[in-house]
């Protein structure tokens, strides 16, 4: 039997050979691949594959927003079809602009740059795939595109040019293999599409001598049909990538752990073979439209289960669901690894390093008492004295400086704020790839009222590690200080849901303030109560609770709340308290001030007049 789908002889009508599943149509084709992909795979196979998937997921909405569809995914690229050449070109510009932003703060050897070829013409469509000479031309054009840019045929350019807002460069005519006629080529590359400066290439989030913890992510077990294996493997790979963006520990590549897939080997033996300090294992079960993911973090030498979590989700938007689970897992696990390292027994050695001092300081920091924070400060200072280049010690010391002022445990002097800012800036300078360092710098700027600098640093932190909920929460602080409280609440709430056990951030207290400034006093009380469960002496939580009760007219409770506040902080007064608040909107400061005064917090050091709320309570 003849193949009814074979191409027609020259001059023969396509109607004679088209099957019912095949058609010809006019389309715009975009072909993409990654420049230098083989080299990157050779140096880090698992990391490169995970990064490629993450980038592909990030640009997928752009494709859909311009009416496109993914025809085919290849190992290092993809083929796209658009109904309009204008939509295809605009999508290409948007994709490469986004990729330039994602690559901007990465070292040259980790930057991943796509090359795009764009053409339009008559294509053969068969079972969701496309064929023909015009598809081949798009493939050939991709080969002459600059990394980070695109090459478009003159034919397609003449149709799209009048709608474009960026200038293209005439690349002349090119002859391509198996293409009969020369093809005119125009090219484009976004400004600033480059890897990070060479002097920063050698920078490591932490030098190897400090990243003592080694983490292995075992392949998640698929408890469903074999056809769902791709999801459990994909989730494992995404988690490896997300955890690798943290700087506190080392994460083993996919090759190290996938060798144990399907093998009944004890975690202790696996850990010894791959030299892992911690192992993560889990399972995926699918039932209809629902997915259940369970995971646990274990210390394999002792068999101790350090953390366990379960996530039940509707499949819905598959990519969004997988990204949400990965974010939740990485946030919870990263925090628990840091906590476990901080509580590990001290090394039996007379050679105490900067890292030993830092870890001991961290163990005190996690206890969150006034005395322990003072001890942590001394130990972090000792670590910095031993090794002034230990970025993470600078970042944590800046964090404690800010928190000690906010908790009311030290007086917020100009000298303290200046030191906190200097520590944060030094941390970023020492480790320009640390999301945490940029987060603390953003926080310091926000507390000082440097609104634009704070927002810029927060966005850099999120770009460096999209899975860092702390960075997204700090972005919420930036929205909060400029008065965008609904945006702040969304980010604070997301961070609290996924990262509530990390003492570096006080999401409940921040949520309490945002709700207060929107006049949502019941929500303020709920969040303040949540913060006081964790830290019963939290000055700002005690203060906002008193102010909210007063605004609700709950007079007796407001008086009692103020009594507790002043009992913990007897020298507190409104004027002194508000000196540490650099909010952009005067009406926000006035709103908070009003609540404090209504609650009976003294205005200044010599205030003798009883407040309205106290007089009402006693009458």
N, C-alpha and C positions, 0 to 999 in steps of 0.2 A: 504493500500500500504506500502510495506517495505521501510525503509529509505535507499536509495542507498549509503548514505555517512557513514553508520555505519562501525566501524572497523571490519576487517575480523576475522574469527575464526582462532585459532592457526594453522599454516601450510597452510592456504589458501592463494592463490596468491592475491596480492594486485590488480591485473588487474581486478579481478572479481567484486571488490567493488568500484573502483575509478570512480567518476563521471567525466564529461568533464571539470569541474572547479577545479579538485583536482589532485595533483601530488605529488610524492615523489622526494625529491632531497637532496643532501648533502649540508649542510650549517653550518656556524658558528653562534652561538646564543649568544648574550650578554643581560643579564637581569640586570636592575638597579633599586634601590630604594634609598630613602634618610634616613639616619640614624637619629632616633629621630624625625621623621616627626610629629607624633601625639603630642608629647610634644610641638614642635614649633607651631603647629596649635592651640593648646590650649592657648598659651600665646599671639599669634598675628596671627589670621587666615588670614587676608587680606595681611599683610606684608609677611608672609611665602609663600602664593600662588603666590604673585607677584615676590618674589625672585626666587622661583622655575622656573617660566616661563622665567625669565631673564637668569638664568643659562642654562636652556634647549635650549634657542635660541642661546646662546654663543657657545655651543658645537655642535650644529647642523651642521655647516660647516665641523667640524672634521669628523663626521659620513659620510658625503657625499664624502669628500676627500679620504676616505679609501674604497669607493665603497659600503658602507652600506646603509640601509634604515630603517626607523622607522616602525615597524610592528604595534605597539600599544603604545599609551600613557595611563598611569594610573594616579590615583590621586597623587601619590608620586613617580612615576618612569616611566619606559618605557622598551619596548622589541625591540631589534635590530636584524637584520639579515645581515650577510656578506657572500659573496661568498668564502672568504678565511679566514682561521683561523689566518694567519699572519696579514692580514688587520684588523681583529677584535681585535687582541691583541695590535697591534700598535695604533689603534684608542683608545682603553681603556687606554693605557699609556698616550696618548696625552690629552684625556679628563680629566683624574685625575690630570695631571700636570697643566692643565689650571685651574681646580677647586681649586687646592692648592694655585695658585697665586691669584685667586679671593677671597679666604677666608683669605689670609695671614694677611690682615690689619683689619679684622672684629673681634669684640668681640666673645667670645666662644658661647654666646647664639644666635648669628646671623649667625655664620658660618654654611654653608650647605654642608654636605659631602655625596657623593654618595657611595654606595657599589655596586660593579659589579661582576656578575657571568658569566663565559665564558665556553662554551662547544661547541663541534662540533659533528655532526652525521647526521643520516637520519631523515628528518623532513617531515611532511605532510603539504603541502601548499594548502590552500583552501580560495579563494576570499581574497587574500592578507594577510591572517593570517597563522600562522604556529602552528602545534600541534605535539604531540608525546613525548615519554619518554626522548629524548635528549633535548627537550625544557624544560621539567620538571627538568632535572638535572641542567641546567643553572640557573633555578629559585632557586633550593636548594643551589647551590654554592654561590649565592649572599648572602644567610643568614649567611655564615661563613666568608665572606670577611670583612676585617677591614674597618671602615669608612675612605673614602679617597683612598681606594685601590681596588684590585680585587682578586678573587679566580678563578683559572682556573683548569679544570680537567687534570689529568695526561695524558689522551689520547690526549687532545688538546695541552698540553704543549710539548709532544714529537714531534708533528708536527711543532710547532711554534718556539721551543727553539733555533734552529740553526740560526734563522733570527733575534732574539731579541738582543738588545744592553743593556738591564738592567738585573741585577741578580734577580732571583726569589727564594723564600724560600720553601723548602719541608714541607708541612703541614701534611703529613701522610695520612692514609686512613680514610674516614668518611662514616658512614652509614646514609642515609637520608630516611625520611618517604616515603613510597610507591615506593622506588627504591630498586630493588631486591639485587643487588650486591654493595659491598663497592666501593667508588669512591676515587681514589687518588687525592690529592689536592695540588696545588702549589699556593703561594700567593705573592703579591707585593704591596708595598705602596711607593709613592714618598717621597724622603727625604724632611723634612721640612713641610710635610702636617699636619699642626696643627693650632689650633685657636690662637688668639692673647694672649699675656701673661696675667695671671690673674690680675696683678696689673693695667692693662688698661681696664679691663672689666667694671668697674664702670664709666669710663669716658663717659661723654655725650657731644655731639657737643656743646650744651649750656645747662646750668642747667635750670630747668623748670621755675624759677623765671624770666629768661631773654627771653625765647621763648614765648613772650606774644601773638604773632599773631597765630591764629588757622585757618587752611585752610581746607575746605571741598570740595571734588571733587564729584559733583553729577553725576549719571550715564548719559553718553552721550545718547541722543535720537537717536534711529534708524529710519530714515525716508525712509528706503527701505523695502524690503521684510523681513518677519520674520526670514528667513533663514540667514540673515546678522546680526542678533542680537549678535552673538558671537563676531563680530568685534567691535561693539560699546562698549560692555562690556569689551572686552579685552583691548581696547584702554584706557578706564577709569582706569582699574586696573594698566596698565603700567604707566599711568600718576601719579597715587597715589604713586607708587613705586619710580618713578623718582624724584618727588617733595620731598618725604620723605628723600632722600639722602642729601638734603640741610639742613644746621644746623641753619638757621636763624629763623625758625618758626616750629610749630608742624603741622603735617598732620593727619587728622582723618582717621581711618581705613575704609576699604570697608564696614564693617558691619554698620558703623554709617550712611553712605550716601545711600547705596543701598536699605535701607528700604523705601526710598522715590521714588523709581523707579516706573514710571507709574502713580504717584499720582499728582493731580493738586493742589499742595500746594505752597503758595507764598514763595519766597526766604527768606523774613524776618522771617516768622514763622519757616522755616527750620533752619535758622541760630540760632534763639533763642532756638530751641529745642536741637540742637547739640552743641551750644555754639561756633559757628564759627565766626571769624572776617571777613573772605573772603570766597566767594563761587566761584567755577569754574563750568560752565555748557556749554554744547555744543551739537552738533548734527553730525550725520554721514549720508551721502547720497551716494548711489552707483548707477552708471549708466553705464552698460556695463563693460568696463575695466577701468573705472575711479572711483575714490573715492574723495568726497569733505567733508572735516572736518571743521566745524566752532566752535569757542570757545570764551568764554568771561570770564573775571574776574570782579566780582562785589563786592562792599561793601554793603551788604544786608540791613544794618540799614538805609542807605541813598538812596539806590537804584542806586548809581552812578556806571556807567560802567567805570572801570579803564583801561581796555584793551580789544581789540577784535582782532581776527585773523582768517584767512581762508586759508586752504591748499588744493590745487587741485593736485592730484597725479594719475599717472597710477599705476594700481595694481602691475604689473610686479612681482618682487620677493616680495611676500607678507610680509615675516618677515622683510626684509630690509625696505620696505615702512612703515610698522607700527612703526619700530624703529625710522625711520627718523622723522615721524610726532610727536612721543612722545618726541624726543630730541628737536625739534623746539618748541613745546608747552611748555615744562618744562623750556627751556632757557628763553623764552619770559616772561612767567608767574612769574618765580622766581625773575627776575630783577624787574618786576613791583610791586611785593609784597614788596620787599626791599625799592623801591622808595616810595611806599605809606606809609609804616611805618615811613620812614624818614621825610615825610611831614606832619605826623599826628600832631594835636595840642598837646602841652605839657600838662602833667597831672597837675591838680590843687591839689598840695600836697606840704607840707613843707618838706617832706621826699624825697629829690631828690636822686635817686639811680645812681649807675654806668651805668645802662642801659639807664636811662633818658639822662645822659650826652652823652653816645655813640650815641643815636638816634639824639640828637640835633647836634652833630658833623657830623653825616651822612647827615643831611639836608643841612648843609653848603657844605659838600663835593660834593653833587650832583649839586651844582651851578657852580663848575669848574672855579672860578675866583681866582686870586692870593690872594685876601683878604679873600675869603671864605675858601680856603685851609688852610690859616694861622689860622683862627678861628677854623676849624675842628681839626687841630693839638692840639690846647690848650684844646679843649673839650675831645678829645681822651686821652690826657695825664691825665686829671682830672678823666676820667672813670677808667683808670688803677690805679690811686692813690687810688680811693675808693675801687676797687676790682682788685688786681694784677693778679687774675686768669682768667680775662675776655679775652679769647684768641682772639676773633674776633676784639677787640679794638687794640691789638698788631698788627694783620694782616693789618688792615686798616691804622694804623699809619706808618707801614713799606711801604705800597703802596704809601702814600703821600710823604714820604721821597724820594723815587725813582722818582716819577713823578715830584716833584718840581725841582729836578736836571735836568731831561730831558726837562722840559718846559723852563728851563733857569731862573727860578724864585729865585733860591738860588744857591750858589756856592757849587759844589760837593767836599767837603773836605773829608779827610780820616775819620774824626770823624763821619760825616754824614753817610757815607757808612757803617762804623762799627756799628753804631746804627741801621741802617736799617736791617743789617744782624742779629744782636742780637734780634731785635723785631720779625723777621720772625722765627728764631729758637725757641724763647720763645713761639710763637703762636702754632707751631707744637708740642712742648713739652706739652703744656697745653691741646691741643685738637688733639691727633694723628689720629682722624677720620675725620678731616676737609680737604676736597679737596682744599678749598680756602687757608688754611694755607700752605699746601704743594706747591700750585701754587706760592704763594708769596715767599716762600723759594727758589723755583727753579728760579724765576725771579731774586732774589737778587744774587744768585750764578752765573747766566748767565751774569749779568751786571759786576760782579767782575772777570769774566774769569775762573770760576771754572766749566769747561765744564761737567765733569763726574758727579759731585755732582748735577749740575742743571738738567741734563737728568734724573738722578735717582729720584729726587724729583718730576719732572714733571710726570714721569710714575706712581709714587705712587699716585699722585693727580688724574690722569685719572682712575686708578684702583679703587680708593675709590668712585668715582662718574663718571661713563662713560657718563652721560648726561651733565656734566659740560663743556660747550664750552670754558669757560675761561681756564680750565685746558688743553684742547687740543690746544688752542691758545698759551699758555705758552710753551707747548711742541714744538710748531712752533718756539718760540724764541730760544729754545735750538738748533734747527737745524740751525736757522739763524746765531747765533754767531759762529758756527763752519764752516759756509760757505756752508751749504746745502740749497741753496735758493729756489730751486723748491719745495722741501718738505715743507719748511717754508711757501711759498706762498699758497700751498694747504691748510694748517692748518689755516693760517691767514684768507684766503678767506672764509673758512667754518665758522670760528668764527664770521667774520663780517656779513655774511648772517644771522646767527641765533641769534647773541648777540651784535648787533651794538650799542645799547643804554646804555650799561653798561660802566660807566666812569672809572672803574678800569683798563680797557685795552684800548690801542690805536691802534686798528687793522689797521686802514687806514694808519697811519704813518709807522707802521711796514711793511705793504705791499709796501709802497712807497720805503722804503730802499731796500727791497729784489729785487724789479724790477730794481732799479737803479744798484745794484751790478751785475745784469745779463745783463746790458746794454740796458734794455727796458725802455728808458727814457720817452716815451709817456705815458706808464702805470704809471710810477712814478708820472708824473704830475697829472694824473687823481686821484690817491689815495691821493696825497698831497692836492689837491683841496678839496677832501672829508673830510680830517681831518681839514682843515682850515674853512670849513663850521661850524664845531662843536666848534672849538677853534681857532679864527682868529690870536691869538698870539702864537700859538704852535711853539716854537723855532725850533725843529727838522724838523717839516713840512716845515717851511719857509726856512730852510737851504737846505734841500734836493731838494726843488723846484728850488732854485737858481742854485744848482749844476747841476741838470738835464737840465735846460734851457741852461746853458753854454755848456754842452756836446753836445747838439743839434745844437749849433751854432746860437741860437736865441739871439744875442748879446744884443740888446736893452732891451728885456724882462728880460734877466739875470741881467743887470745893475739895472733895476727897482726892481726886486725881492731882490737883495742884499741891495738896499737902504731901502726897507721895513724891511728886517731882521735887519740891523744895526740900523735903527730908533727905533726898539723895544728893541734891545739888543746892545747898543753902545759900551760896553766893550768886545764884542765877538771877538775872533780871532781864527784862525785855530788850533794853537798849544794848546790853552787852551781847546777848544771844543773837540778835539780828545783825550784829557787825560781821558775822561769819557767813551771811547770806548775800550772794551777789546775783540775785535774780534780775532778769532784764525788765520785767514789767513792774512798775511801782505799785500797781493795784494788787499784785500778788503779795508783795511785802505788807501792804496795808491790811489786806485780808487776814493774813497770819497774825499780824500785830494785834488786830482787833480781837481775835479769838483768845490770844494769850492774856490780854488785859481783862477781857470779860471773865476769864477763868480765875483771875486774881493773882497772876504772876506779877511781881513788882515791876514797875516801869523802869526805875533806875535804882542806884545804890541807896538813895535817901528817901525813897517813896514811903510815905506814912499813911496815905489815904486808903481806906478800905475800898475794895472793888465793888461794883454793882452786884456781881453774882454772890459775893460773900455776904453783903448786907441783906440781900434777898433771902439767902439761906438761913440767916440768923433771926429774921423778922418773924 
